[in-house]
Amino acid sequence: MEINLPLITLRDYQQEIWDQWFNKRVRKMSLEWARRHGKDLFSLNIMIAEAMIEVGNYWHILPESQQIRNAIWEGVTAGGVKYLDFIPPELIHKKDNQSMKIYLKHPQKPDEPGSIISFVGGDRYDKRVGAGLKGAIISEHSLQKPNLYDLAVEPMLKETKGWVIFNYTPRGENQATKMWDWLETKEEYIASRVTIADTGIVTEKDLAEERERGKPEEIIQQEYYCSREGAIYGSYYGDMLKQYKKDHVGSYSYDAGYPVHTLWDLGISDSMSIWFVQFIGKDIHIIDYYENSNYALGHYASLLQGKGYMYAMHHLPHDGNKRHLTEGERAITVQQQLKNLNVSPIKIHPARGDIYGAIQRTRTMLSRCFFNAETTKDGYEALKQYRREWDENRQVFKNTPLHDWTSHAADAFSILSMIESIATKKRGAVTKKWSGNFR
């Protein structure tokens, strides 16, 4: 069988990268390309070719499971061609729609299994961890969980000496731009930046129409010129976090003289998020952050005990005294389960009701918040990226937050604006050193 790949006509800037990738057998690449420049389709075609060169498991990852289904598995290009149709039908053994996997034929041995291409949501990467990963596309890297590559993907690729392609359009300075900057310093890797200034694919007339329809200039600069300046558009806290970063992110670790409050967002199959904060004078020290999923509450109780902190109170959202995170005849509320695990005292807070009001109250407290850089970086990045959803059809932001991986950390953090009055009433919590527990 002889098949010519790719099944797309490569543009000049794509052809140059394609040749370099396969001639030099590059193992890491980051594509910082403007919108409409075909970074996902280009990356997918590299993956198809690689899957025929070497049999193994390959992942194409977008930030959300539903996003990868809509955009790639069921997605159609601007030319009306389905993304999956770029995999030559002669190569396909079978498709599994539920798991979004394509099983390929073995390139040399028709009777043996070939490569498997899986389309994965970064929000569920912990369910996909396994052996034999040969290559991965981390698409929209700037919007992925910050630790996705380090914790889930890189360890498997090191074992197989596999490859990874990052692609994205910038959303401020984050893990994507840091990776691009690092790869640019390495001769053996590829760091490619392409904007409309290089290609003219989107014209000034096109941009004038978008501006006329009301698209913010910040979005235009990020989407088409790969600007890294400014906060993530639509971000609720990004502007303030950027303003305060120099003086408010550093070494703010646990001070044994003051008690710790924990702020929770509840989840089991979904993410469980916990912030650890101390009120010291008028300042609020954000000393720690933890997030995980698919663990019972005993895991989190052990984590709290292992920290060695003296706890003032554990603050749970409104469903803490209603929600059941265990199955079976003796299902009990989260609050009761935690108490049984010696996590106390616990305060259940009412539902936020007015989400916008809760966000504004949180914003008013950010000037007093000091983040411990080493232990809160994942939560900090989530706050920076927590944003309103953009309505592409109406060219306006919606009134509600985008629900993605950032939501759990942000929802837990919003409890902060509810607890200061509790903290200040408790002896030792703010005005003087810790002198006992609050029970």
N, C-alpha and C positions, 0 to 999 in steps of 0.2 A: 504494500500500500504506500502510495506517495501522495502527500498532501502539502501544499504550500501554505505556510503561515507567515504573517497573520492574514485573516480574511478581511482586513480593512486596508484602505489606502492611506499610508502614513504621510502625515505632513512633514515638512522638512525638519522641524525641530524634534519631531518624534522619531524620524528615521535615524537621525544622528545618535539619539539615545539608544534606540533598538540595536544598532550596530555595535555600539560600545558595550552594551550589556552582554550580548552573546559572544562577541569577539574576545572580550577580556574576562568573561565569566564572573561578572561583578556580583557580590553577595549582599550588598546594602545599597539602597538608593532612596533619595527623597525628592519628590517632585512638588515644588512650590509653584503651582500653575494657576493662572487666573481661570475664572469660570468660563465654560464653553470651549475649553481647550482639550477635552477628551482624556483627562487623566485616569478616570476609572476604566474606560474602555481600552485604553492603551495598556494599563496595568493588567487587565484581565487577559488580553491577548498574549502578554509575556507569560502569564501563568499557564495558559493553555499549551504554549510551546514547551515550557519547562516540564509540564506534566507528561509530555510525550518523550522528552529526553530522559527523564528519570522517574521511575514509578515510586509513588509515595502519596502522602496526604498533603493537601494544599488548602489554605483558608483564604477567603476574601471576606474582610471584616469591615463593616460599617458600625457606627456607634450604637444603633438600636436594631433589635431583631426585626421589627416591622419595617424599618427603613431599608434593610438589606433585601427584604422580600419585595417591597414596592419598587425600589430603585434599580435592583439588579435582577433578582429572580423573575419578577414579572415586568421588569422595566423595558422600555422601548427607547431607542435613540431618537434624536431629532429627525433622522432620516426615515423613521418608521420601522426600523429593524429591531427585533428583540435581542437583548444582550446575549441571551443563551444561544441564539442562533449563530453566534460567532464561534461556537464550539462545533466543528464539523460533525454532522450526523454520523458519518462513518466511524467516528471515534467513540461514540456513546454506547455503552452497554445498557444502562438504565438510569432513570431519574427518580428520585424520591422527593415528592413535593412537600411532604410533611416536615422532613428534616432538612430540606433544601440542600441535598447532596446529589452530585452527578458522578456516577461510576463509569470510568472509561475502560476501553479495551486495552489489553497489553499491547504495546507497539510492535513487539517482536514475537510474542507467544499468545496467539488468539485464544487458547484454551485456559490461560491463566488470568487472574484479576489484574487490572491495571491501576492507574492512579484514581484517587477520589478527590474531587473538588467540592469543598463545603462552603456555604455562604452563611456567615456567622454574625450575630449581633454582639458588639463589644460589651453590652449590658449583661450578657449571659456567657461570657468567656469562661467562667469558672465551671460551667457544666460541660465544656468541650475539652478540657485538659486531657491529653493522652500522649501516646508515643508516636514517633515516626513522622512528625511534621517536617516536610521538606521545604516548604515555601509559604509565605504569607504576604497578603496585601493588606496594609492597615490604612484604610481609606478614611478621609476626613480626619486625619491624625490630630488636628488642632481641637477637635470636638470629642475625641475619645477620652476614656478614663486615663488619667496621667500614668498609672502604673500598669496599664494593659500590656505593653511590650515587655517591661522589665520582669513582671511576675508570671505572665502566662505564656508569652510567645518566645521570648529570647532563650529561656532554658531548654525548650524543645529543639530550637534551631541550632543551639550549640552542640547538642548531642548528635544531630544528623549532619552538621556543617551545612545547614540550609541557608536560604536567602530570605530577605524581606524588602518589600517596597512600601515606603510611606508616601502617601499623596495627600495634598490638602491645599486649601486657600487660607491664608493667615487669619487668625482671630486674636490679635494682640500677640504678646510674647508669652509662650508657654512651651510645653514639652515638644511640640512640633518644630517650632523655630530653633529650639536648642539642639534638637537632633540634626536639623538641616545645617546649622552653623558648624556642628562637630564634623559631619560628613564632608563638608566643604574643605576641611583641612587635611583630609585623607586622600592620597592619590589613588588608592585602590577602590574607592567608593565614588558614587555619583551624587551630586547635589545640583539639581537643575531648577532654575527660576525662569518662568516664562510669563510675560504680561502682554496686554494688548498693545503696548508700546513696541513690543518685539514683532508682533504678528499682524496687527490690524484686523483680527477676526471680528472684533467688536469695534464699530466705527464711532467717531465723535457724534455723528448724527444719532446713532443708537443711544448713546449716553445722554444726549440732550433730551430725547424722548423720555427716558427713564427719570431724569431730573424733573421734567415737566409733570410727570405723573406723581411726583412726590417722593421718590426714593431718596433717602438721606445720602448726602455726600460721603459720609463715613462708610456707608455700605459700598458705594461705587468705588471708592479708593481701595477698600479691602478686596472686593470681589474681582476687580478688573486690573488693578495695578499692584496687587499683593502687598498693600501697605500693612505694616505691623504696628503703626502708630495708633494711639488711642485705645480705649477699652473695647471689649467685644460689643458690637452693636446690640442694643436691646438689653444689655446687662443691667441688673438692678444695683449691683454693688461694685462693678468693675472700675468705675471712675474714681470712687472714693478709695478703693484698695490701691489703685495705682498712685493716687495722690499721697497716701500715707505709707506706702511700702518702705521707703528709705528709712524711716524712723520707727516703724511699727512692726517690722518683721525682723527677728533676730534671736537672741538667746534669752528666752523667757520660760525657763523650765520651772519645775515644781518647787515652791517655797514651803517647807514643812511648817512654817509658822502660821500658815493660813489654810483654811479648809477648802476642799474642792467640791464644786457643783458639777453634776453631769447632766447633759441635755440629750434627749433621745428622739430618734425617729424609728418606728417599729417595723420590722419585717423579718421574715424567715427566708422564703424563696426569693423575696425582694430584699433589697439591702437594708441592714440594720446599721444605723449611724449613731455614734456617741461622741459628743464634745466634752472636754474636761476644762473647766474654767475656775479661776480664782479671782475674787474681788480684793484688790489691794489698794487701799485708799480710794481715790476716785478712778483708778485704773482697773481695767479688766484684762487679766492675763489669760490668754487662750493657750493652755500648756500642752494639750494633747488632743488627738483625734483618732477614732478607730471606726472602720467600716468593714462589714463582711456579710455573707449570706449563707443560707443552707446549714446554719448551725442552730441547735436548741439553745434555750436561754442559759443553761448551765455553762456553756462556753463563755458567754459574756460575763456571767457572775465570776467565773474563775479569772477572767481577764482583769476585772476590776480589783479583785483581791491581790492579784499578782503585781499590780502597779505600785503597791505600797503607799498609796495616798490616804490621807485622812479625809473622809467624805462628810460633807455637810448635808447634802440632800441630792436625791436622784429625781430628775424632772422628766416626766413622761407626758406624751400628748394625750388628748382627750380619750382616745380609744384604749388607753392602758388599763382601764377598769372594765372594759367591755370585750375587748378582742381576746380571742383564744388562739394561742400559737402552738397548742398541742392537740393531738387527736385522741379519741378514745372515750371511755365512759366517764373518766374523771377529769375531763377538760376544765381547766380553771383559767381565770383571767391572768394577763401578763403581770399585773400588780401583785396578785397573790403568789404566782410562781416565783417572782423575784424575792418576795418576802421569805418564802420557803427556802430560798437559796442564800438567805442572810444579806440580801441587798436592801438596805433601809437607812434612813427613812425615805419614803417615796411621796412625791407630790404629783397629782394628776392635774393637768392644766386644761381649761376649756378649749373647745375648738376655736380656731382663729376667727372664723366668720368672715370678716373683711380682710381678704388676703393683702390687698393693696395697703391697708392701714398697718398691718403687721410688718410689711416690708419697709414702710416709711419709718416705723418706730425702730426697726433694726438699723436702718441707715443712720438715725440720730445717735446711735451708740458706737458706731464704728470708729469715731475719732478717739475713743477711749480704749479701744481694743488693741492689744499687743500680742502678736502671734509668735509662738515658738517655731522657728523655721524648720527644724529637723523633723519634729513630730506631728506637725499640722499641715504639711505641704499638700497632701491630697485633699483635705477638707478646704484649705485655702483656695486651691485651684477650682474646686467645685463652686465656692462662693463667687469667685471671679467670673465664672462662666454661666452662672444662674441667670436666666434671661427670659424676656418676653418672647412669645412666638411670633414670627413674621408671617403675615398673610400675603403670600405672593400674588394672589389674584387681585386683592384690594389695595396692595402696596401700602399697607399700614401694619402696625404692631397690634396684636390682639391684647385684650385686657387681662389675660390670665397668663401665668408662667408656662413656659414649655416644660412638659414633664419628660425628663430624661435622667441620666445618671447623676446630675447635679442636684436634683430635687431633694434627695434624702438628706444630704448634708445641710442644705439651705433650710429645709423644714425644721430640722433639729435646732439649728442655730437661731431660728426665729423665736424660740422659747426664751432666749436671753433677755428680750425686752419685757418679759413677764415676771422675771424672778428677782430683779434688783431690790424691790421692796421687801421681799422675803429675806434676802441676804443681809440687808442693812438692819433688819430688826433682830437678827440673831447675834448674840454676843460674840465678839471676836472675829466676825466675818469680814468686817471692813475696816473699822477704826483702830483695832488693836490686834495683837498677835493671838493665835489660836490657843485656847485654854481649856478645851474639852469638847465632847461631841454634843450634838443638838437633840438627842433623844430625850 
